[in-house]
Amino acid sequence: MRSDSPPRWHPQLAAVEGPPATWRMIAPDGREYGLIELRRVAPDAVRYRLTVNGHVLGYASTLRLAAERAHQSYLATMRAPTPYR
């Protein structure tokens, strides 16, 4: 993206923080579709644990990446089913 381009929406904007170190991914209709939690995985390492629809999808190294993965999972639920041929 060019530096003079207008800012674009990012899935991280759907993340609402609270309680501390926890972000809820909120859809436009107000429904929560994901949960991101900051977790310590080693004495000097933290990761973002991503849960979507009650299922742990995995861990991400940044909040931005976790939000993107949660949002991609949310968008996948909106795809029309492939018809049988």
C-alpha positions as CSV (number, residue, x, y, z in Angstrom):
1,M,0.0,0.0,0.0
2,R,1.4,3.4,-0.9
3,S,2.2,5.8,2.0
4,D,-0.4,8.4,0.7
5,S,-3.2,5.8,0.5
6,P,-6.1,6.2,2.9
7,P,-6.0,3.7,5.9
8,R,-7.9,0.5,5.3
9,W,-10.0,-1.5,7.8
10,H,-8.2,-4.3,9.6
11,P,-9.7,-7.2,11.5
12,Q,-7.9,-6.0,14.6
13,L,-10.5,-3.2,14.7
14,A,-13.1,-5.9,15.5
15,A,-11.1,-6.8,18.7
16,V,-12.6,-5.5,21.9
17,E,-10.3,-5.7,24.9
18,G,-11.5,-6.8,28.3
19,P,-10.7,-8.2,30.7
20,P,-6.9,-7.3,30.5
21,A,-4.9,-9.4,28.0
22,T,-8.2,-10.8,26.4
23,W,-9.7,-9.6,23.2
24,R,-13.2,-10.6,21.9
25,M,-13.8,-10.5,18.2
26,I,-17.1,-8.9,17.6
27,A,-19.1,-9.1,14.3
28,P,-21.1,-6.2,12.9
29,D,-24.3,-7.7,14.4
30,G,-22.7,-7.7,17.9
31,R,-22.1,-11.4,18.0
32,E,-18.8,-12.6,19.5
33,Y,-17.1,-14.9,17.0
34,G,-13.6,-15.3,18.4
35,L,-11.5,-14.9,21.5
36,I,-7.8,-14.0,21.7
37,E,-6.0,-14.5,25.0
38,L,-2.4,-13.4,25.8
39,R,-0.6,-16.5,27.3
40,R,2.8,-16.9,28.7
41,V,4.3,-20.1,27.1
42,A,7.8,-19.8,28.6
43,P,9.5,-17.6,31.2
44,D,10.4,-15.1,28.4
45,A,7.8,-15.8,25.7
46,V,4.2,-15.0,25.2
47,R,1.8,-16.0,22.5
48,Y,-1.8,-15.1,21.5
49,R,-4.2,-18.1,21.9
50,L,-7.0,-18.0,19.4
51,T,-10.4,-19.6,20.0
52,V,-13.2,-19.5,17.4
53,N,-16.6,-21.0,18.1
54,G,-15.3,-22.8,21.2
55,H,-12.4,-24.5,19.3
56,V,-8.8,-23.6,19.8
57,L,-7.3,-22.8,16.4
58,G,-3.8,-22.3,17.7
59,Y,-1.4,-19.6,18.8
60,A,0.0,-16.6,17.0
61,S,3.1,-14.5,17.7
62,T,1.2,-11.1,17.4
63,L,-2.2,-9.8,18.1
64,R,-2.4,-8.6,14.5
65,L,-1.9,-12.2,13.2
66,A,-4.3,-13.7,15.7
67,A,-7.0,-11.1,14.7
68,E,-6.4,-11.9,11.0
69,R,-6.8,-15.6,11.5
70,A,-9.9,-15.2,13.6
71,H,-11.4,-13.0,10.9
72,Q,-10.5,-15.4,8.1
73,S,-12.3,-18.2,10.0
74,Y,-15.3,-15.9,10.5
75,L,-15.4,-15.1,6.8
76,A,-15.2,-18.8,5.9
77,T,-18.5,-19.4,7.7
78,M,-20.1,-16.9,5.3
79,R,-19.2,-18.7,2.1
80,A,-22.0,-20.3,0.2
81,P,-21.8,-24.1,0.3
82,T,-20.5,-25.7,-2.9
83,P,-23.4,-27.4,-4.7
84,Y,-23.1,-31.1,-5.4
85,R,-22.7,-32.0,-9.0
